Amino acid sequence: MEPEVILEGNYSTFGDTEIIAGMSIPPFSNTTQINFTVSELEKLAIDRIRIVVDWRNREPEEGNYYWDPMDERMNAAEDNGLSVLLTIASVCPDWAVLPLNDDNACLFDEDAFDLFVDTLLLRYPGIDKIQFGNEWEAGTEEGTTYTNETSVRKFVDYTNILYNSVRELSPETNVVLGGLTRTFPIVEYYLNEGLYPDLSEIDLKKSVTIEDMNSRLDRLKTNYDSKNIKQNIDYVFENARYDMIDIHLYDDPENWADYLSVLPKDKPIIVSEFGGPNSEFENTDPDYHAERMEDYIDAIEALPIIEAYYFKLVESPASYHQDSGLFFGNLGMKPARNAFANRLSPRE
């Protein structure tokens, strides 16, 4: 195995750009995981991470909080100089839930959420960035399908509750909207014009063809149109209060610049997840992954963004992009790890 590349610096940017590198949702749930992650991020001179807080686990009974696991994570981040982008998962404890809509979005009592957010911000005053929800327009995870009119309006309400609390209790914290998937940009930039994004650089699995991929995109557009995704997203852009926009970028870096071109131009953009390969239809050989890493970072360096968080540090079968980790599940280093490290520029 090749020697591990070690960088020395306080933080890293991608190449000669000012785009700061971060790590999205690394192992950070217990002492062993935290120690591994902190050690590896120090070697990469990465000073920021994205982690998730689940309201269900922190307030399982109304007014009775259980902060110990979150305290360990947040204290570890602070003690090791790690800036935190905190994602509040769009789920709630049973006692706060409202009846489901037909899109199965998690809807909940707004006063209860407001109190939870206030308690969170007062307990952890040093949060750098915070957001409500993850891939909210696509429904890729539990509770995230904010697609009908009622749910979209509720999503905006929840985001604005967060924004107002932040402005009052933690004014140095930036509120991040998102993260959006590529669904909206793919349809708006390509499919509405009768075109398909260029997927020719992806090494597809032997059982998958470009025609198969285009058929997937056709189904995506049908779903997009049937749920009025464009109308919903426009409503959120116009009515939600936020400081930054977040988008997730995977698989086809050749098209990432096109995807960003349809986003609003009046807010800074961050990428809280990027990477690949796609475990469902793409070659996941470790050497191919390392080769593809060059393309991912080439694309990141050319984007009009301020930060980009790689997904993820260690492989996880629980993730859709389960083969994108820089380390195998047994913590063996993958070639992609050094390919990633070699594209970072440590800064003091």
N, C-alpha and C positions, 0 to 999 in steps of 0.2 A: 504494500500500500504506500502511496506517495506521502511524503511528510506533510503535516498540516501547516498551511500558510498562517503565519501569525502577524497581525498588524498592530502597530502601536500608535495610539492617538486617543483623543477624547470622544470623537464621533467620526463617522464616515459619510462621504458623499459618493455618488456614482460617477466615476471617471473624473473629468474636469468640470463637471457641472456643480451647481449649488443644491442639487436635489439630495436631501438627507435620507440615508438608508435606515430602515427599521425592520423589525421582525414581527410578523403577525401571528398571534396565538401560539407562542412556543410553549413547551411543557413548563408549567408554572403552578402546579396544584399542590405540591408537597415539598418538603425540604430537599429530597433527592433530586427532583425535577428542577427546582429552583437553582440548586447548586450547579447542575449541569448547564442550564441555560445561561446563568450569570457568567460562568467560566467561558463558555463559547462566545457569548456576545462581547466579552472583554477581548478575546482573541481577534474578533472581527472589527473591533472599535465601533460597535453599534451601541448607541445610547438611548434607544427608544423601542418600546414594545407596545403591542396591542393585546389587551386581555379583555375578558368578558365577565360581567357580573349578572347573576341570575336572581331576580327578585324573589322567586319561589324559595330559594335556599336561604336567603338572607332574612326573610320575614315570613316563615312558614305559618305562623299564627299572628293575627293582627296585633301589632304593638310589641311583639316578642321577637327581638332580633338575634341573629346568630352570625356574628361578624368574624369569628376566629379565623376561618380559612382565608377570608378576604384581607384581614389584617396581616396575615403572614405574607401574602402576595404584595400588598401595597407597601408594607414595611421593607420587604426585600428590594423592591424597586427603588424606594427612596434611599435605602442604605447603600445601594450600588450605583446611584446616579443615573437611574433609568427613567426617562420620561415616559408617561403612560398615556396612551389613547385608550380610553375605557368605553367599551360598547355595552350598553344596557340591553340585554336580550329582551325581545318583544314578547315576553311571557309574564305571567303573574301568578301569585298564590291563589289557591282555590277560593279563599274567602273574599278576594277582590274581583273575581271574574264576573263579567256580564254575559248574557246569552250570545252564542256565536251567530255571526251572519253566515250567509251561504258561501262565503269564501273562506270560512274557518279561521279568519284572523282572530288573534287574541285581543278581546276588548275588555276593558277593566275600569273600575271606579277611578275617576280623575283626581278626586281629593286624596284618595289613598296613595295614588302614584305621586302626587305632588309632595306629600309628606315623606314618602320613601326617598325621593330625589333630594329633598332638603336634608334629610338625615345622612344620606350618602355624602353629599357635598361637605357637610359640616365635619364628618368623620375623616374625610380625605381631602384636605384643602389644597393639596399640591397637584391635582390632576391637570395635565397639560391640555388634553383634548377629550371630549366626551360626545357620545352619540346615542340616540335611541334607535334600536332596530338594526337588522342586518339583511341586505338583499330584499328589502321590503316590497319592491314592486314585482318580484318574481315568484315569491312563495317557495323558495328552495329549502327552507327550514321550518321547524315547528313554530307556528304562531305568526309567520311573516307574510302571509298572503293578504296584504292590504290592497285589494283590487276592486271591490264594489264601492259605490258612492259613500255609504255610511262609514265603511272601514277607512277609506282614504281620508275622510274628514277627521276621523278619530286619530289617525296617524299624525296628522298635522297638529291636532290638539295636544297630543302627547309630546311631540317635538317642541311645541311652543311652551308647554309647562316646563320642560327641561331648560329651554333657553331663558325663560324668565327667572327661574331659580338660580341659574348660573350667573346671570347678570347681577342678581342681588347678593348672592352668597360667595361666589368665586369668580369675580369679574375678569381675572387673568386667564381663565379657562376658555378655550375655543370650542364652540358647539359645531359639530360636524354632521352634515346631512348625509345619510346613506347607510350602508354603501349600495350604490346601484350596481346591478350586474350589467353585462354587455347587451342584454336583450333590447333595451330601448335604443342604443346606438346602432346595433346591427340592423334593426328594422328601419329606423329613420334614415340612416345613411345609405343603406344598400337595398333592402328588400322592397321598400316603397318605390324604388326606382326600377324594379325588375332586375336587379343585379344581385350577385352573391359575393361575399367577401372572399379574398384570395386565400385559399387553404392549401395551396400547392406545396408550401414548404413544410407542412406537417407530415411526418412519417406515419401514415395510418397503419393500423393493424391489418394483417393480410385479409381478414374477413370484412374489411370496411372499404368502401369506395368513395370517391368524391360525390358520385350521384347519391349515395346514402347520406352523406353529410348535407347536401343540398336539400334532400327530402326532410332531414331533421329541421333545417332552417325554415322550410315551408310550413311545417307543423308549428314551429315557434311563432311565425307570423300569424297563423290562424288563431292561435291562442291569444296572442297580443291584441289582435283586432277584436276578438270576441269579448275581451275584458276591458276594452277601452283604455289600454295602458297609457297611450299618449295623453289622453285627456286627464287621467289620474296624475301622471307625472307633472304635467303643466300646472295642475291645481296645487300640487305640493311645492313646486318651484315658486309659485306666485304667493302662497299663503303661509308657508312655514318660515320660521325665523331661524337663521343659522349663519355661521361665519365662514364655513368652508363646505365644499362638496367632495364626496368620496365616491370612487368608482373602483370596481374589481376588474382586473384584466388578466385573462388566462389564454393559453393555448396558441393563439395566432397573433404574435407580436407584429407581424407585417401590417396589421390593420388597426393597431391601437391608436395611432394618431387620428385616423378617420373617426374612430369611436368618440374620442374626446371632442371632436370638432362640433358635435351637436349639443354639448353642454352649455349652460349659461356662462357668459364671459365676465360676469361682474363679481365672482367669488373665486378665491384661491381653490385649487384642486389638489387633493391628495389621493393616493392609491393605497388603500389599506390592505389590499391583497393583490399580489401578482405572482405568476409562475406557471407551472406545468411540469410534466406533460399530463394530458388528460387520460386518466386510467381507463376510461370506458372505450375510447376509440383510437388512442395514440400509442405508438411504441413507448414502452416505459423502461427500456434497457438503460442502465446507469450511465453508460458512455454516451448514448444519444441524449440523455438528460443533460449531461455536462456540455455537449455541443450546443444544445438548444438554449442553455443558459446565456450564451453569448448573444443570441438573438433577443432574448428577453431584455437584457440590460442595454443592448443597442437601442431598443425601442424606448425603454424608460428614459435614457439620456436625452432623447429627442423630444420628449413631451413637455408641455407647458404646466408642470406640476412642481410642488415644493417638497414633497416627501413621498417615498414609496416603501411599503412594508412587504418583504418577501413572505410568501406562504408556502412552506413553513419550515421550521428548523428540523423537526423529526417526523418521519413518516407515521401516519395514523390511519388504520383501516376505517375509523369513524368518519373520515373526511372524504368528500367526493373526489378531490384531487389527492388521493391517498399516497401517490408515488412522487409527490413534488418535494418531499423532505430533503434537506441537505445531509441528513443522517438516516440510516436504516432504523427500524424499530428497536433493534438491539444496540443502537448507538454507534454502530460501525460507520465510519465516514464514507460518504459517497463521493465520486469524482466531481459532482456538481458543487460540492462544498468549496473546493479550491477554485473552481471556475468562477464561483460567485465572489470569493474573497479577492481574487486577482483583479476584479473589476471595481473594487472599492478604493477610495482615496482617503486614508486616515487624516484627520485634521486635528489641530490642537485647540 
